[in-house]
Amino acid sequence: MSSIQQTEHGQGGTWVQGPTNAESQTARPEQNGSVERNPRIRTVELNPIADMEAPVLDGPAALAAALHEEGEDWIGTRYRYGGTTRRGIDCSAFVQTMLRDALGIELPRTTAMQVRLGEAVSRDELLPADLVFFRRRGVRHVGIYLGDGEFIHASSGRGVIISDLTQGYYQRHFWKARRVVNDPQGFSADEDLRQPAEIGDMIRPGAARSSERTQERGSRSRNGNPRASW
């Protein structure tokens, strides 16, 4: 049985494959005196791009990539008021779980506490991983900004989805945004952010519980079922 011959010439060279027995490797002269290559030897051009490593992302691009990767597994998960699992989850629990699993950031459970974290940023200054908050008739809603005008959230009507921040409904009810990643521009995909968010004196004792009770009352209709507000 004949063996296989492989010859590689540089990154952009050629790869020659064919039988190595003497009969097949012997060049055959043509009638005009030139030498004809054995047609049984196949020449394949190498693609130098295929051998290149993928670029290492950092900054907002790395944040967006991490969030998109984690968010793909959540798309379509149904909304459930008070839920915290993939069987059903509400908006604040989704934000808490997403940032913990994607970036290692530990956030409090409720919207009332999340809205007091980090630093305030304007809509024009949003970067991936910023928290975006909405308010309508006293009911609060939160999602995570992904970049390019999009954010991911647990909608009470459609479950976990990606929405356009400039869409009329969300544009009208946009409330505020908070940055919980200390240095988004300097973030690296290899960075370990597994540090709890600093709450400190940003939340007055008892204020979060009182606000959360108000939000809970406002998010339920008269028959005791959660109101599909978002």
C-alpha positions in Angstrom: 0.0 0.0 0.0 1.4 3.4 -0.9 1.9 6.2 1.7 0.8 9.8 1.5 3.3 12.6 0.8 2.5 16.1 2.2 4.6 19.2 1.5 3.8 22.6 2.9 5.6 25.8 1.7 5.0 28.7 4.1 1.8 30.2 5.3 0.5 31.0 1.8 2.2 28.1 0.0 0.8 24.9 -1.5 0.0 21.5 -0.1 0.8 18.6 -2.4 -0.8 15.2 -1.8 -0.4 12.1 -3.7 1.0 8.5 -3.9 4.7 8.2 -3.2 5.5 5.0 -5.2 8.1 5.5 -7.9 5.7 5.0 -10.8 3.3 7.8 -9.8 6.0 10.3 -8.8 8.0 10.0 -12.1 7.6 13.0 -14.4 6.6 12.1 -17.9 8.3 13.9 -20.8 5.9 15.4 -23.5 6.6 15.1 -27.2 7.9 18.7 -27.3 10.5 18.0 -24.7 8.8 19.7 -21.7 8.1 17.9 -18.5 4.4 17.2 -17.5 3.5 16.9 -13.8 1.7 13.7 -12.8 -2.0 14.5 -13.1 -2.7 12.2 -10.1 -1.0 14.7 -7.8 -3.6 17.2 -6.5 -2.5 20.7 -5.5 -4.6 22.6 -2.9 -4.0 26.3 -2.1 -3.8 27.0 1.7 -6.0 29.7 3.2 -3.7 31.8 5.4 -6.7 33.4 7.1 -7.9 30.1 8.4 -4.8 29.7 10.5 -5.2 33.1 12.2 -6.3 33.2 15.8 -9.6 35.1 16.6 -9.0 38.6 17.9 -9.1 39.0 21.7 -12.0 41.4 22.6 -11.8 43.9 25.3 -13.7 47.0 26.5 -17.4 47.3 25.6 -17.1 44.8 22.8 -16.0 42.1 25.3 -18.9 43.0 27.6 -21.4 42.8 24.7 -20.0 39.4 23.5 -20.3 37.9 27.0 -23.8 39.2 27.5 -25.0 38.0 24.1 -23.4 34.5 24.7 -25.2 34.2 28.0 -28.4 35.8 26.8 -28.9 33.3 23.9 -29.7 30.5 26.4 -32.4 32.7 28.0 -34.3 33.9 24.9 -37.9 32.7 25.1 -37.9 31.9 28.8 -41.3 32.7 30.1 -42.0 35.5 32.5 -43.2 34.7 36.0 -43.7 37.3 38.7 -41.3 36.4 41.5 -39.7 33.7 39.4 -35.9 33.1 39.6 -35.3 30.1 37.3 -35.5 29.1 33.7 -39.0 27.8 34.4 -40.1 31.4 34.8 -38.3 34.6 35.8 -39.1 38.2 36.4 -37.2 41.2 35.2 -35.0 42.0 38.3 -34.2 38.3 38.9 -33.2 38.0 35.2 -30.8 41.0 35.5 -29.4 39.6 38.7 -28.8 36.1 37.1 -27.5 37.4 33.8 -24.8 39.7 35.3 -23.8 37.0 37.8 -23.4 34.3 35.2 -22.0 36.4 32.3 -19.7 38.8 34.2 -19.5 37.5 37.8 -21.2 40.6 39.2 -23.4 40.1 42.2 -26.4 42.3 42.3 -29.3 42.5 44.8 -32.5 40.8 43.9 -35.0 43.6 43.6 -35.4 46.5 41.1 -35.8 48.9 44.1 -32.2 48.1 45.2 -30.7 47.7 41.7 -31.8 51.2 40.7 -29.6 52.6 43.5 -26.4 50.9 42.4 -23.4 52.2 40.5 -23.4 55.6 38.9 -26.0 57.4 36.8 -25.5 57.6 33.1 -27.5 59.3 30.4 -29.1 57.5 27.5 -26.5 58.9 25.1 -23.7 57.5 27.2 -24.9 53.9 27.5 -22.5 51.1 27.2 -23.0 47.3 27.3 -23.8 45.9 30.8 -25.5 49.2 31.9 -28.8 48.7 33.6 -31.7 50.4 31.9 -34.9 51.2 33.9 -38.4 52.0 32.8 -41.4 53.3 34.8 -45.0 53.5 34.0 -47.8 54.2 36.5 -45.5 53.5 39.4 -44.5 50.1 38.0 -40.7 49.6 37.4 -39.0 47.5 34.9 -35.3 46.8 34.3 -33.1 45.3 31.6 -29.5 45.1 30.5 -28.1 47.2 27.7 -26.3 45.2 24.9 -25.2 48.0 22.6 -26.4 49.4 19.3 -29.6 50.6 20.9 -30.7 47.1 22.1 -31.3 45.7 25.5 -32.3 42.3 26.9 -35.0 41.9 29.5 -37.8 39.6 30.9 -40.9 41.0 29.4 -44.1 40.2 31.2 -45.9 39.7 27.9 -43.3 37.8 25.8 -40.7 36.5 28.3 -37.0 37.0 27.8 -36.5 39.0 24.6 -34.1 41.6 23.0 -35.9 44.9 22.4 -35.0 48.2 20.7 -34.4 51.0 23.2 -35.5 53.6 20.6 -38.8 51.8 20.0 -41.7 54.2 20.9 -43.0 52.3 23.9 -39.6 51.9 25.6 -38.5 55.4 24.5 -41.5 57.0 26.1 -41.2 55.1 29.4 -37.4 55.2 29.8 -36.6 56.3 33.3 -32.9 56.1 34.1 -29.7 54.1 33.6 -27.0 52.9 36.0 -23.5 51.7 35.4 -22.5 48.8 37.6 -19.2 47.9 35.8 -16.5 50.2 37.2 -14.4 50.6 34.0 -16.2 49.3 30.9 -13.6 50.7 28.5 -10.8 48.8 30.3 -12.7 45.6 30.7 -11.0 42.4 29.4 -12.5 39.1 28.5 -10.0 37.5 30.9 -10.9 39.8 33.8 -12.6 38.4 36.9 -15.4 40.7 38.0 -16.6 38.4 40.8 -17.0 41.1 43.3 -20.4 42.1 44.9 -21.7 45.4 43.8 -21.1 48.1 46.4 -24.4 49.1 48.0 -23.1 50.9 51.0 -24.9 54.1 52.0 -26.8 54.3 48.7 -29.8 52.6 50.2 -31.3 53.9 53.4 -32.3 51.1 55.9 -35.9 50.2 55.2 -36.2 52.3 52.1 -35.7 49.4 49.7 -38.2 47.2 51.5 -40.8 50.0 51.5 -40.3 50.8 47.9 -40.4 47.1 46.9 -43.8 46.7 48.7 -45.1 49.7 46.8 -43.9 48.2 43.5 -45.4 44.8 44.3 -48.8 46.4 45.0 -48.6 48.3 41.8 -47.7 45.3 39.7 -50.8 43.3 40.6 -54.3 43.8 39.3 -57.4 43.7 41.4 -57.8 39.9 41.0 -54.3 39.3 42.4 -52.6 38.4 39.2 -49.5 40.2 37.9 -50.3 43.0 35.5 -48.7 42.5 32.1 -47.1 45.9 31.9 -43.9 45.4 29.9 
